Structure formats: structure tokens, C-alpha cells
Amino acid sequence: MPYNYKTFSRQAIIAAITALLFYYTFVFINLGTIFFFEESVLRELLLVFLFLMFTFWAHGKLSAFFSKNPFPSLPPRMTAALEGASVILISLVFCLVFVYGPTFILLPGAEILPIRVRLGFVVGAIISLFFYYFVERDRKIKQLQAEHLRAEQLQKENFRTQLESLKNQVNPHFLFNSLNVLHSLIYIDADKAAAFLSQLAEVYRALLQTGDKQLIPLKQELVLANAYISLMQTRFGDNVQFTMDIPDSCLRLELPPTSLQMLLENAIKHNGSTTQKPLLIHISATHDTLVVKNNLQSRLEETASNKVGLQNILSRYSYLTDRQVIIEQSENEFIVKLPLLHVEAYENSNY
């Protein structure tokens, strides 16, 4: 929960009301009446108010700390017990710092019965646990609302991506070029024509198999990428050259569907290629990052770039993880680094 003026005002009102109830409850317990007022009352009310305000502030920090699961090896019950013990410990420390400490300093001769001190600690701890429950509940509600919103946004983004991918592949220009290549191959090499048709079908099959999934294994994404690469190699020959270096350890890591295929399509669309100066596209993976690199070569006919593909990838990653997609460009190279996500980390995250 962001700590702004509205939050501060609300906490100040709650602290003021609670301070009055807290203080006059003690007065009633000790004196049997609430009709009591001395010069020390305002000072003591102020100390209780400060105790509560700093308690609310500490609760927000504590809740944020434990929401990150700082002790993953501990059972949930142990973590909850540790969280409750932390709330009580903070309450005891703040009672000493903001209530009893200043009282002893300002009134060194004052005599405070030990039972009242113990009672103050107990009541302070109970109040702290009570308010912490509401802090935690408020955080959980807002987190749940944010998760629902992200899920809806991601669902819309995935749906739009599927439509965009299919639209880009089945648009007349793509079909015209593919059918032209197929028509030429039928007369030149029937076996290669059959392979081309099979790979064209594989592209569509791989696209449809992603369904409404938010993440797919890199191994599955490579099926689509390899089918697309085969199409492009048949179409452009040696003008476009692909190399791939993917260790087996990365194949189970996941990424948004069609991400790699869109990067390959983007590289071919915005770069020229000839037999003498081929377009070189290198795909590699290191640890938990997929790297797509290509040399930069201007086209004879400039292609307008609206960066829809890259923006689509960036948007989907922003919904799934805090890790950033890295885009680097030099005079000679264009590099995109996609985070590869661990399934367990994604499922246990707030996303």
C-alpha cells in the first residue's frame, strides 16, 4: 500500500480514536471512572498516538517483508508464527520507546506499578495484532484485485497475440509469397515442395497448439521456430542463415508463446539479404535468458516499422515477471534478450 497523504490521514484518525479508547480504558480499569482529566492526560494521549502511528508504519513494512516469502524453507505455520511474534516484539519495543520511556524521562519521580506496565504490554500487543490483521487483509484484498486485473489484461493480450500472429501469417502477401514458392518448387523439386507444404502446415499447427497458454516450454516454442525457419530457408535459400545454440538445460524453461518466432519474423522483415551479404540470425540460450542476434543490413525498399511485435512481447512479459526484456542495438548488430522463466517461480509469484 503506497504511503501517501490519504493513507497518513486515515491512519492518523484511527490512531487518535484508538488512543482515546486505549487511554480511557486504562483509566476506567484503574480508577473505575472515565471522567478524569489532568495536565498529564494530553501528554499521555500524545504518547499513545505516537505509539500507534509508528506501529501502523511498522505493520506496513512487516507485511511487505513477509509477503515476499523471505523464509521459503519454513513451513507456512512456522512463518505465520514468526510473523505474529514479530508484531508482538515491535509492540513491546514501541511501548518502551514511545510510552514508558518518555514517561520515566519526563516524570522521573513517578511511581508506576509493575502490574500496570505488564498490562500495558499485553493490551498493546493485542491491539497491534488486531490492527495487523486489518493491514494484512487490506493488502491481500488489493493484491487479489491486482492479480485479477493482470489476469484479465494477460488474457486479452494473449488473445490479441494469437489473432495478430494468425493474421500476419494468413494475410494475402504472406500466402501469395508462400504459394509462389510452392508453385516453383513443384516443377523444380517435388520432394522439396512436399517438405515446404509440410512445414507450412507445421507453422499453423504449432501456432494453434499454443491455445490460450500464458507460457510454454522453450522446447515447444522451438517447434514453431524451426518450422518457420524451414519456410524461410526454402524461400530465401542462403540469403538468410540461421544458427542455434540451445543447451538441453534450458528446454524446460518457459516464455510467452510465439515470442521467438516473432523476433525471427521481425529480423527478416526489417533487414535486407543477398547471397554475398546474407542475413545472419543466431539464436542462443545461457542460463535463463534466450538471445536472438542478427546483423543489421538496410533493405533496398525500406519497410515501415510500427514495432508491434516487440511491443507485444514487452507487454506480455510485464504481466508475467519483473525481469526485463533487453534490447540492444549497435551499428552492426541488433540483439534481443528474452527472460526464460522457471515454472515454479512463476506459479509462486504475485503474477
C-alpha positions, 0 to 999 in steps of 0.5 A, a space after each residue: 500500500 503506497 504511503 501517501 497523504 490519504 493513507 497518513 490521514 486515515 491512519 492518523 484518525 484511527 490512531 487518535 480514536 484508538 488512543 482515546 479508547 486505549 487511554 480511557 480504558 486504562 483509566 476506567 480499569 484503574 480508577 473505575 471512572 472515565 471522567 478524569 482529566 489532568 495536565 498529564 492526560 494530553 501528554 499521555 494521549 500524545 504518547 499513545 498516538 505516537 505509539 500507534 502511528 509508528 506501529 501502523 508504519 511498522 505493520 506496513 513494512 512487516 507485511 511487505 517483508 513477509 509477503 515476499 516469502 523471505 523464509 521459503 524453507 519454513 513451513 507456512 505455520 512456522 512463518 505465520 508464527 514468526 510473523 505474529 511474534 514479530 508484531 508482538 516484539 515491535 509492540 513491546 519495543 514501541 511501548 518502551 520507546 514511545 510510552 514508558 520511556 518518555 514517561 520515566 524521562 519526563 516524570 522521573 519521580 513517578 511511581 508506576 506499578 509493575 502490574 500496570 506496565 505488564 498490562 500495558 504490554 499485553 493490551 498493546 500487543 493485542 491491539 497491534 495484532 488486531 490492527 495487523 490483521 486489518 493491514 494484512 487483509 487490506 493488502 491481500 484484498 488489493 493484491 487479489 484485485 491486482 492479480 485479477 486485473 493482470 489476469 484479465 489484461 494477460 488474457 486479452 493480450 494473449 488473445 490479441 497475440 494469437 489473432 495478430 500472429 494468425 493474421 500476419 501469417 494468413 494475410 494475402 502477401 504472406 500466402 501469395 509469397 508462400 504459394 509462389 514458392 510452392 508453385 516453383 518448387 513443384 516443377 523444380 523439386 517435388 520432394 522439396 515442395 512436399 517438405 515446404 507444404 509440410 512445414 507450412 502446415 507445421 507453422 499453423 499447427 504449432 501456432 494453434 497448439 499454443 491455445 490460450 497458454 500464458 507460457 510454454 516450454 522453450 522446447 515447444 516454442 522451438 517447434 514453431 521456430 524451426 518450422 518457420 525457419 524451414 519456410 524461410 530457408 526454402 524461400 530465401 535459400 542462403 540469403 538468410 542463415 540461421 544458427 542455434 545454440 540451445 543447451 538441453 538445460 534450458 528446454 524446460 524453461 518457459 516464455 510467452 508463446 510465439 515470442 521467438 518466432 516473432 523476433 525471427 519474423 521481425 529480423 527478416 522483415 526489417 533487414 535486407 539479404 543477398 547471397 554475398 551479404 546474407 542475413 545472419 540470425 543466431 539464436 542462443 540460450 545461457 542460463 535463463 535468458 534466450 538471445 536472438 542476434 542478427 546483423 543489421 543490413 538496410 533493405 533496398 525498399 525500406 519497410 515501415 516499422 510500427 514495432 508491434 511485435 516487440 511491443 507485444 512481447 514487452 507487454 506480455 512479459 510485464 504481466 508475467 515477471 519483473 525481469 526485463 526484456 533487453 534490447 540492444 542495438 549497435 551499428 552492426 548488430 541488433 540483439 534481443 534478450 528474452 527472460 526464460 522463466 522457471 515454472 515454479 517461480 512463476 506459479 509462486 509469484 504475485 503474477 
